[in-house]
Amino acid sequence: MNTLRSKENRVHSSEEKPFSFYECIIPDLFSCVPMHWHEEFELSYILEGSAEFICGTDKFRSRKGSIIITPPNVTHSIYPCNNCRQVYDTIVFNPEIFGCSESDRYYQKCILPLINGNILIQNHITPEHYYYKEIHMIVENIFSCARGDTPQLDMLMRSELIRLFWLLENDAREAVPDNREGEIIRTALLYIQKHFKENIKVQQLADSVHLSPSYFMYRFRKSVGFSAAEYICHYRINYACKQIVDTSKNISEIAFDSGYSNLSNFNRQFSRIMGCTPLEYKKKSRTQRIQKN
């Protein structure tokens, strides 16, 4: 979801299987997808509801039927809209899935420019797009292959991905020279990832990118959509949600491990962002896992 944690540490692919498939619900399964990036492509299809997306410099609100494509190394995030959940499928895949050598002219002229950010494709495809029906059919086939999860379906998925990007590159445009905006934000996000359990000051973040605090706060809000303090809060709560679901730690341990020195403040921030207490979230996540199994 230019991580779930700034530069994402999760491995989404392997030599045997160059993609990962995820069924996602925001905010039921996790609070948000904080601003992050990774070296793989990401393709999402919205099944229900809507959410606020930032993808590079594009900011938009998704809706049912939206198709979102994020190239490698592009910062992106997903945050829930007020009183609205989003159900969506995502695959994250390595460029190697396109099945070409680096000397191949098709790789050099079509794939490598996407990876390097030299050409830009449309990130948000809606039902109003003039060849949405064809793209929608391709995307449905891709996710059907991902669910089936066999070597034979991997072969079909690869052909459908090539077909999808062939269509997208018909509308591609050349990127303007980088103005360092992405580099500044990525550096700040990496600092937060490393120090989020500490009491981070705006001055420290500004120093990490060699800007004044006031100008840094302006640049950060413009790119991320939140103040740095609010982003850190969302990052910590998202981390806490994963700890609640994936570990047997008690709520106090999780609060302190997420960067909160005060349990009541943790409970207050958790309830503000998630709409329920940590204990209620724990019970809800257990119920959902039982129902899914």
C-alpha positions in Angstrom: 0.0 0.0 0.0 8.6 8.0 -4.9 6.1 1.9 2.6 3.8 0.6 4.5 7.0 2.2 6.1 8.8 4.9 4.1 11.3 2.8 2.0 9.4 -0.4 2.5 11.3 -3.3 4.0 8.8 -6.0 3.0 9.8 -8.4 0.2 6.9 -8.6 -2.3 8.5 -10.9 -4.8 11.0 -13.7 -5.4 12.8 -15.3 -8.3 10.1 -18.1 -8.3 7.1 -15.8 -7.9 7.7 -12.1 -8.9 4.5 -10.7 -7.3 2.4 -10.7 -4.1 -1.4 -10.4 -3.9 -3.2 -8.7 -1.0 -6.9 -8.3 -0.1 -7.2 -5.0 1.8 -9.8 -3.1 3.8 -9.2 0.4 5.2 -9.6 1.1 8.0 -10.9 -2.3 9.2 -7.7 -4.3 8.7 -5.2 -1.4 9.1 -5.6 2.3 9.8 -4.0 3.6 6.6 -1.1 3.1 4.2 1.4 5.9 5.3 3.5 7.6 2.7 6.1 5.1 1.4 7.8 3.8 -1.7 9.3 0.5 -3.0 11.1 -0.8 -6.0 8.2 -2.7 -7.4 5.1 -1.7 -9.4 1.8 -1.7 -7.6 -1.7 -2.2 -9.1 -4.8 -1.7 -7.0 -8.5 -2.2 -7.9 -11.2 -0.6 -5.8 -14.1 -3.1 -5.1 -16.0 -0.9 -2.7 -15.9 2.5 -1.0 -13.3 5.2 -1.4 -10.2 6.6 0.1 -7.7 9.5 -0.2 -4.7 8.6 -2.4 -1.4 10.5 -3.0 0.7 9.0 -5.8 3.7 11.1 -6.6 2.4 14.6 -7.2 -1.1 13.4 -7.9 -3.8 13.6 -5.2 -7.2 12.1 -5.7 -10.1 10.3 -4.1 -10.8 6.7 -5.3 -14.2 5.2 -5.8 -15.7 1.8 -6.8 -14.1 0.7 -10.0 -11.0 2.9 -9.7 -7.8 1.4 -11.0 -4.6 2.8 -9.5 -1.1 2.1 -11.0 2.0 3.1 -9.1 5.4 2.7 -10.8 8.6 1.8 -8.9 10.2 4.4 -6.5 7.1 6.7 -6.5 6.0 7.9 -3.0 2.4 6.9 -2.4 -0.1 6.7 0.5 -3.7 5.8 1.2 -5.8 7.4 4.0 -9.5 6.6 4.8 -12.2 9.2 4.1 -14.4 10.3 7.0 -16.9 7.5 7.9 -16.0 5.5 4.8 -14.2 2.2 4.3 -12.4 1.0 1.2 -12.3 -2.6 0.1 -9.6 -3.2 -2.6 -7.3 -5.8 -4.1 -3.6 -5.1 -4.7 -0.7 -6.8 -6.4 2.9 -5.7 -6.0 5.2 -7.0 -8.7 8.8 -6.9 -9.7 9.6 -5.5 -13.2 11.2 -8.9 -13.9 7.6 -10.1 -14.5 7.7 -8.5 -17.9 10.1 -11.2 -18.9 12.7 -9.3 -20.9 16.5 -8.9 -20.7 18.1 -5.5 -20.0 19.5 -5.4 -23.6 16.0 -5.9 -25.1 14.9 -2.8 -27.0 11.4 -3.3 -25.5 12.9 -3.1 -22.0 15.1 -0.2 -22.8 12.4 1.9 -24.5 9.2 0.9 -22.6 10.0 -0.6 -19.2 13.2 1.1 -18.0 11.8 4.7 -18.5 8.9 3.7 -16.2 11.3 2.4 -13.6 13.5 5.5 -13.8 10.6 7.9 -13.8 11.5 9.3 -17.2 8.0 8.8 -18.5 4.8 9.1 -16.6 1.6 7.1 -17.0 -1.8 7.9 -15.7 -2.0 6.8 -12.1 -5.8 6.9 -11.6 -8.0 5.2 -14.2 -11.8 5.8 -13.6 -14.9 4.4 -15.4 -14.9 7.6 -17.5 -11.6 6.8 -19.1 -12.1 6.3 -22.9 -10.8 2.8 -22.9 -11.7 1.9 -19.3 -13.7 -1.2 -20.4 -10.7 -2.8 -22.0 -8.4 -1.9 -19.1 -11.0 -3.1 -16.6 -11.2 -6.5 -18.3 -7.4 -6.8 -18.3 -7.3 -5.9 -14.6 -10.0 -8.4 -13.7 -8.0 -11.1 -15.5 -4.8 -10.1 -13.7 -6.4 -10.4 -10.3 -8.1 -13.6 -11.2 -4.7 -15.0 -12.1 -3.3 -13.8 -8.8 -6.0 -15.5 -6.8 -5.6 -18.8 -8.8 -1.8 -18.7 -8.0 -0.5 -21.4 -10.4 2.5 -21.3 -12.7 0.1 -21.5 -15.7 -1.8 -18.5 -14.5 1.5 -16.6 -13.9 2.1 -16.9 -17.6 -1.3 -15.5 -18.4 -0.8 -12.7 -15.8 2.4 -11.7 -17.4 0.8 -11.4 -20.9 -2.1 -9.3 -19.4 0.3 -7.0 -17.6 2.2 -6.4 -20.8 -1.1 -5.7 -22.5 -2.1 -3.3 -19.7 1.1 -1.3 -19.9 1.0 -1.2 -23.7 -2.3 0.6 -23.4 -1.1 2.9 -20.6 2.0 3.9 -22.5 -0.2 5.2 -25.4 -1.0 8.1 -23.1 2.4 8.4 -21.4 4.2 11.7 -21.1 7.8 12.7 -20.5 8.6 13.6 -16.9 9.9 17.1 -16.1 13.3 17.3 -14.4 13.3 16.4 -10.7 13.0 19.5 -8.4 14.3 17.5 -5.4 10.8 17.4 -3.9 10.8 13.6 -3.9 14.3 13.4 -2.5 13.5 15.7 0.4 10.4 13.8 1.4 12.0 10.4 1.1 14.9 11.5 3.3 12.4 12.8 5.9 10.3 9.6 5.7 13.4 7.5 6.3 14.3 9.5 9.3 10.8 9.0 10.7 11.0 5.2 10.0 14.3 5.0 11.9 13.3 7.2 14.9 9.5 7.0 15.2 9.7 5.4 18.7 11.5 8.5 19.9 10.3 12.1 20.6 10.9 13.5 17.1 11.1 17.3 16.8 10.4 19.3 13.7 13.8 20.8 14.0 15.4 17.3 13.7 13.4 16.6 10.5 14.3 19.9 9.0 18.0 19.4 9.8 17.9 16.0 8.1 17.0 17.7 4.8 18.9 21.0 5.4 15.8 23.2 5.4 14.4 25.7 7.9 11.6 24.3 10.1 9.0 26.6 8.7 9.9 25.8 5.0 10.2 22.1 5.8 6.7 22.0 7.4 5.3 23.7 4.2 7.0 21.2 1.9 6.1 18.2 3.9 2.4 19.1 4.2 2.3 19.9 0.5 3.7 16.5 -0.5 2.2 14.2 2.1 -1.1 15.9 2.9 -0.5 16.0 6.6 1.8 17.9 9.0 4.9 15.9 10.1 3.4 15.5 13.6 0.1 14.1 12.2 2.0 11.8 9.9 4.1 10.5 12.8 0.9 9.9 14.7 -0.7 7.9 11.9 2.6 6.0 11.4 2.7 5.0 15.0 -1.0 3.9 15.1 -0.6 1.9 11.9 2.4 0.2 13.5 0.4 -0.5 16.6 -2.4 -2.0 14.5 0.0 -4.5 13.0 1.4 -5.3 16.5 -2.1 -5.9 17.8 -2.9 -8.3 14.9 0.4 -10.0 14.6 1.8 -10.4 18.1 0.6 -11.5 21.6 1.8 -8.3 23.3 -0.5 -6.6 25.6 -1.8 -3.1 24.9 0.6 -1.3 27.2 3.6 -3.0 25.6 2.3 -2.1 22.1 1.8 1.5 23.2 5.3 1.9 24.4 6.8 0.0 21.5 4.9 2.3 19.1 6.5 5.4 20.6 4.0 6.5 23.3 5.2 7.1 26.8 1.7 7.7 28.0 -1.0 5.0 27.7 -3.9 7.3 28.0 -2.5 9.4 25.1 -2.0 6.3 23.0 -5.6 5.2 23.7 -6.9 8.7 22.8 -4.9 8.9 19.5 -5.8 5.3 18.6 -9.5 6.0 19.1 -9.3 9.3 17.2 -7.7 7.6 14.1 -9.3 4.2 14.2 -12.7 5.0 15.6 -12.4 2.4 18.3 -10.3 1.5 21.3 -7.2 -0.8 20.9 -9.1 -3.6 22.7 -12.1 -3.2 20.5 -9.8 -3.3 17.5 -8.2 -6.5 18.8 -11.6 -8.2 19.2 -12.7 -7.0 15.7 -9.5 -8.2 14.0 -9.9 -11.7 15.7 -13.5 -11.9 14.5 -12.5 -11.0 10.9 -9.7 -13.7 10.9 -12.2 -16.3 12.2 -14.8 -15.4 9.5 -12.1 -15.4 6.8 -10.9 -18.9 7.7 
